[in-house]
Amino acid sequence: MQVGVWVGILLSAIVSFIVGDYYGQPLHWYLFILLVFIGVFINTIILILKTRE
């Protein structure tokens, strides 16, 4: 994966934590790791679907 993809995944996880904190939701460290893993998983699926045979 490219560096830009990692930056995008981490940035989206950070923004989701900021929004969650703004609305007073409980935040735990494992949620951040889960968000990053889901981002990597979704990106992997997109890369697999983009490849041709």
Secondary structure as GFF3:
##gff-version 3
##sequence-region A 1 53
A	DSSP	alpha_helix	3	22	.	.	.	ID=ss1
A	DSSP	alpha_helix	29	50	.	.	.	ID=ss2
###
